[in-house]
């Protein structure tokens, strides 16, 4: 056994753990994980350590990538972990996709040189859009409305994996490597993962690596604080900063709800999301500042850039 008794391994779905585990430092593990996600053999892989998306103008939105890969020199893959339901995952994925695809075409290049871009979103909550689908994964492409088998291009794909549906998929087929990795990502402390690592050497190696990370005091502290920040954010939302189910302003403010219904739900939702996130992060940030953490560590815990941190403060 790799896992010691009574020690709780850090969960890779916590983004600071995920980003540290799947990195250049652990290229073999990352390659095995990517092969399982994409259902293909990878001959060549390049791991991008620059987590910030390219931004052409100062006013453009900046995003942070969890895992960006160049596969076989002809495919760009971005894997995103989403732990909190902000009711905007579709828009978020489209934003990330558009940035990655745009960056693939340089000035003067033929458009055909653009690499295929695949977005993989791993969600730790149930997606309303796919609540009737029992499968753990859905794949999205551009199709002709009246000829569903006709795909406009193979260069666009968005895959969504819901962790809540993974266990059932694994029970149907325990040799499903994608389900095996998803169970590991969700929680490496389960009996299922203990069973999986007996036959999956790559996941066994990942367990060894996470074990070392768990024994690292700083990493464990960062992961614990990040997990607490996520729980705090969820709790704040439940109290009404951003309900996510009401019309109008989703931060739950009375005036926002009223205005959202009267002047347009779309505008109310967007403004409500923005104000709600700022309020949430201000509360969490105040608590983190009391711990005398560095700015870099706070950005990791909140999963934001230094620039975004300055806007909150």
C-alpha positions in Angstrom: 0.0 0.0 0.0 1.2 3.5 -0.9 -1.3 5.3 1.3 -0.5 5.3 5.0 -3.2 4.6 7.5 -5.0 7.5 9.0 -3.6 10.1 6.5 -6.1 12.0 4.3 -4.5 12.7 0.9 -5.2 16.1 -0.6 -7.9 16.1 -3.2 -6.7 16.8 -6.7 -10.0 18.6 -7.5 -8.8 21.5 -5.4 -7.2 23.6 -8.1 -4.0 24.4 -6.3 -3.4 20.7 -5.9 -4.5 20.0 -9.5 -2.2 22.6 -11.0 0.8 21.3 -8.9 0.1 17.7 -9.8 -0.4 18.0 -13.5 2.7 20.0 -14.4 6.0 19.7 -16.2 7.5 18.3 -13.1 5.1 15.3 -13.4 5.0 15.0 -17.2 4.5 11.2 -17.2 1.4 11.4 -14.9 0.1 14.4 -16.9 0.5 12.5 -20.2 -1.4 9.4 -18.8 -4.2 11.6 -17.5 -4.5 13.4 -20.9 -4.5 10.1 -22.8 -7.4 8.9 -20.6 -9.4 12.2 -21.1 -8.9 12.2 -24.8 -9.2 8.5 -25.5 -6.0 8.5 -27.6 -2.4 7.7 -27.6 -0.2 10.8 -27.1 3.2 10.7 -28.9 4.3 14.2 -27.9 3.1 16.5 -25.1 4.0 20.1 -24.1 2.7 21.4 -20.8 2.2 25.2 -20.7 3.2 26.5 -17.2 2.0 30.0 -18.0 -1.5 29.9 -16.5 -2.7 33.3 -17.6 -4.5 33.7 -20.9 -3.1 36.1 -23.5 -4.8 39.4 -23.5 -4.5 41.8 -26.5 -5.8 44.9 -24.8 -5.7 46.1 -21.1 -9.5 46.2 -20.9 -10.0 42.6 -22.0 -10.8 40.0 -19.5 -8.0 37.8 -18.2 -8.4 34.2 -17.3 -6.4 31.6 -15.4 -6.0 28.1 -16.9 -5.8 25.0 -14.8 -4.0 22.8 -17.3 -3.1 23.8 -20.9 -1.5 21.2 -23.2 -0.1 21.0 -26.7 -0.8 17.4 -28.0 1.1 15.8 -30.9 1.8 19.3 -32.3 -1.7 19.5 -33.8 -4.1 19.9 -30.9 -4.5 22.3 -28.0 -6.2 21.0 -24.8 -7.4 23.0 -21.8 -8.6 21.2 -18.7 -10.6 23.3 -16.2 -11.7 22.3 -12.7 -14.9 24.1 -11.6 -15.9 23.6 -8.0 -18.5 26.3 -7.5 -21.7 26.7 -9.6 -21.6 30.3 -10.8 -24.3 29.7 -13.4 -22.0 30.7 -16.2 -19.9 27.7 -17.1 -21.1 27.7 -20.8 -20.0 31.3 -21.2 -16.8 30.7 -19.3 -15.8 27.8 -21.5 -16.6 29.7 -24.7 -14.4 32.6 -23.5 -11.5 30.3 -22.8 -12.0 28.4 -26.0 -12.1 31.6 -28.1 -8.9 32.9 -26.5 -7.0 29.7 -27.1 -8.2 29.3 -30.7 -7.5 33.0 -31.5 -3.9 32.6 -30.2 -3.3 29.7 -32.6 -3.5 31.9 -35.7 -0.6 34.4 -36.1 -0.6 37.4 -38.3 -0.2 36.4 -41.9 -0.9 32.7 -41.2 -3.3 30.6 -43.1 -6.4 29.9 -41.0 -6.0 26.2 -41.7 -2.9 26.3 -39.5 -5.0 26.8 -36.4 -4.8 23.7 -34.1 -7.8 21.8 -33.0 -8.9 23.1 -29.6 -10.5 20.8 -27.0 -11.9 22.2 -23.7 -12.5 19.7 -20.9 -14.4 21.0 -17.9 -14.5 18.9 -14.7 -17.5 20.0 -12.6 -18.0 19.3 -8.9 -21.7 20.1 -9.1 -24.7 19.1 -11.2 -25.2 21.0 -14.4 -28.9 21.8 -15.0 -28.4 21.6 -18.7 -27.5 17.9 -18.5 -29.6 16.8 -15.5 -31.6 14.3 -17.6 -28.4 12.7 -19.0 -27.0 9.8 -16.8 -23.6 9.7 -18.5 -20.7 11.3 -16.7 -19.5 13.1 -19.9 -21.1 15.1 -22.6 -19.3 16.2 -25.8 -20.3 19.4 -27.6 -19.6 20.4 -31.2 -21.0 22.7 -33.9 -23.6 20.7 -35.8 -26.1 21.6 -38.6 -29.6 22.1 -37.1 -31.5 19.7 -39.4 -28.6 17.2 -40.0 -27.2 16.3 -36.6 -24.5 14.1 -38.0 -23.1 17.0 -40.1 -20.3 18.7 -38.1 -19.1 22.1 -39.3 -15.5 21.5 -38.2 -13.6 19.0 -36.1 -11.4 21.8 -34.6 -14.0 22.7 -31.9 -14.9 20.4 -29.0 -16.1 21.0 -25.5 -16.2 18.1 -23.1 -18.0 18.3 -19.7 -17.4 15.7 -17.0 -19.7 15.8 -13.9 -18.0 14.2 -10.9 -21.3 13.4 -9.3 -22.0 10.9 -12.1 -18.6 9.2 -12.2 -19.1 6.5 -9.6 -22.1 5.0 -11.5 -20.1 5.0 -14.7 -17.2 3.3 -13.0 -19.5 0.6 -11.6 -20.7 -0.2 -15.1 -17.2 -0.6 -16.5 -14.3 -0.7 -14.0 -11.8 -0.7 -16.8 -12.9 2.7 -17.9 -9.7 4.7 -17.5 -11.5 8.1 -17.8 -13.8 7.1 -14.9 -10.8 5.8 -12.9 -9.0 9.2 -13.2 -12.1 11.1 -12.4 -12.6 9.1 -9.2 -9.0 9.9 -8.3 -9.5 13.6 -9.0 -12.6 13.7 -6.9 -11.1 11.9 -3.9 -8.1 9.6 -3.8 -9.0 8.4 -0.3 -11.8 6.1 -1.4 -12.0 2.3 -1.6 -12.6 2.6 -5.3 -9.3 4.4 -5.9 -7.5 1.9 -3.7 -8.9 -0.8 -5.9 -8.0 1.1 -9.1 -4.3 1.7 -8.2 -3.7 -2.1 -8.0 -4.1 -2.3 -11.8 -3.4 1.2 -13.0 0.3 2.0 -12.5 -0.2 5.6 -13.6 -2.8 6.3 -10.9 -0.6 4.5 -8.4 2.2 6.9 -9.4 -0.2 9.9 -9.0 -1.1 8.6 -5.5 2.6 8.5 -4.5 3.0 12.1 -5.8 -0.1 13.4 -4.0 1.1 11.6 -0.9 4.4 13.7 -1.0 2.3 16.8 -1.6 0.2 16.0 1.4 3.3 15.8 3.6 4.5 19.2 2.4 3.4 21.6 5.0 3.0 24.6 2.8 1.1 22.8 0.1 -1.2 21.3 2.7 -1.8 24.7 4.2 -2.6 26.2 0.8 -4.9 23.4 -0.2 -6.7 23.6 3.2 -7.2 27.3 2.9 -8.3 27.0 -0.8 -10.9 24.4 0.2 -12.1 26.6 3.1 -12.4 29.6 0.7 -14.5 27.4 -1.7 -16.7 26.3 1.2 -17.0 30.0 2.4 -18.0 31.1 -1.1 -20.7 28.4 -1.3 -22.0 29.4 2.2 -22.1 33.1 1.2 -24.1 32.2 -1.9 -26.6 30.2 0.1 -27.1 33.3 2.3 -28.2 35.3 -0.7 -25.3 37.1 -2.3 -25.9 35.0 -5.5 -28.8 32.5 -5.3 -28.3 31.4 -8.9 -32.0 30.4 -9.2 -33.9 33.6 -8.8 -34.5 36.0 -11.7 -32.9 39.4 -12.0 -29.9 40.2 -9.8 -28.5 36.9 -8.6 -26.7 38.4 -5.7 -30.1 38.3 -3.9 -30.3 42.0 -3.2 -33.9 43.3 -3.2 -33.2 46.2 -5.5 -31.3 43.9 -7.9 -34.2 41.4 -8.1 -36.7 44.1 -8.7 -34.6 45.8 -11.4 -33.7 42.5 -13.0 -37.4 41.6 -13.5 -38.4 45.1 -14.6 -35.4 46.0 -16.9 -34.2 42.7 -18.2 -33.2 39.5 -16.6 -30.0 39.1 -18.6 -28.6 42.4 -17.5 -29.6 41.8 -13.9 -28.0 38.4 -13.9 -24.7 39.6 -15.3 -24.4 42.6 -12.9 -25.6 40.5 -10.0 -22.9 37.8 -10.7 -20.2 40.4 -10.8 -21.3 42.2 -7.6 -21.9 38.9 -5.9 -18.4 37.6 -6.7 -16.7 40.8 -5.5 -18.6 40.7 -2.2 -17.8 37.1 -1.7 -14.1 37.6 -2.3 -13.9 40.7 -0.2 -15.2 38.7 2.8 -12.9 35.8 2.2 -9.9 38.2 1.4 -10.4 40.0 4.8 -10.1 36.7 6.6 -7.0 35.7 4.6 -5.3 39.0 5.3 -5.6 38.4 9.0 -3.4 35.3 8.5 -0.5 37.4 7.2 -0.3 35.4 4.0 1.7 36.6 1.0 -0.1 38.1 -2.0 1.0 35.2 -4.2 -0.5 32.7 -1.8 -3.7 34.7 -1.5 -4.0 34.7 -5.3 -3.6 30.9 -5.4 -6.2 30.4 -2.6 -8.7 32.7 -4.4 -7.6 31.4 -7.9 -7.3 34.9 -9.3 -4.5 37.1 -10.8 -2.7 39.8 -8.9 -4.5 42.3 -11.1 -7.9 40.9 -10.0 -6.8 41.0 -6.4 -6.0 44.7 -6.6 -9.5 45.4 -8.0 -11.1 43.6 -5.1 -9.1 45.6 -2.6 
